[in-house]
């Protein structure tokens, strides 16, 4: 989708289709969300097949839906691709589980992913990022969006305990889960793409767990750590490890690449912002937060109302599906003044909801922030300038806002 929106326009809220994939691959949803926040902060849509959902677009409403599991449960599915079919893994899969079980599984993993814990990975990540950027520094036309899909695996593969030979395949499978209609990842039909990717990812983690149990090996990887988690006092079964490992793989792989490419595109389009960050490296953390807000790679998440809930000036009925549009919340002018301006010195950018809110706040946020900081430190240090070398191509997905192609050409920076 376009991250820099076009001009305001009239929107017919009665015929609006938020599941129109063209709106995200070639369209411009931000002017639509602007109208929704103003005129329809709670919007109801019925799809041609009879499925229905409600949408919230204002920052405070999105935070409430994602942050309060007592009003809005995760245990029927959390992504719009599951709309109308309850998630078979609900109550087990970490992303589709409410507290207290969610907390019991997450807490021991969280201890390995705090800002202090991941700090020891900084040197390894910096070396990885330098290798990643080298082709661009050597003057090659570099398709950043295409190459960046592999970047999280380069960084987190060793942390997760996944051998390098498997990284590319797992990246492809996680992309199939989150963008099953995009022609780069589509295998037959959307349903077939989802079925294949779910099956292959679950089998991968299940086989990994079975092998580790059989050989009794010990390591410090995050997936191995799942084997010691004991929610309710009982260890996880191999099937539970497979589901939670699947959840971790998705979280690790699917958003950071699109934050990288979308933020670089914003800087290419605004060379004065690039120059400002290059002149003052202390601005890089702010650049990262503004990039997270601006791109909102996880465009939305879904919940279900437990009971009738008053919100956004209306009522979501009990068991009604509600989609919380993070991409809209992060452009809410009541929280982010002049929200469609990309400003690396923005005060309060860190209030963004790119990592979610509440119990399901992204467990990997400290690692993602550090990876993004290092990436932009190295980019700014190594590249005097960067420009487009072709047309961007946007992901065909209403769940993940991102790009499949962003060809760029960099001018190497020569320092005395």
Protein Blocks (a to p, Z undefined) as FASTA:
>chain_A
ZZbdcddddddfklocfkbmklmmmmcfklmmmmmmmmmmbccdddfkopacdddfbfkl
mmmmmmmmklmccklojbfklgoiacfkgokammlcccfklmmmmmmmmmmmgfklmmmm
mmmmmmmmmmmmmmmmnopacdfklmmmmmmmmmmmmmnopafklmmmmmmmmmmmmmmm
bmklgghiaklmmmmmmmmmmmmmmmmmmmmmmnopacfbfklmmmmgcghhiacdfklm
mmmmmmmmmmmmmmmmmmmmmmmmmmmmmmmlmmmmmmmmmlmmmmmmmmmmmnommlba
cdddfbdcdeehiacdehiacdddfklmmmcfklmghklbccfkbghklmpcklogajll
cfklmmmmmmmmmmmmmmmmmmmbdcdfbdcdddddfkbgcdfbdcddddddddZZ
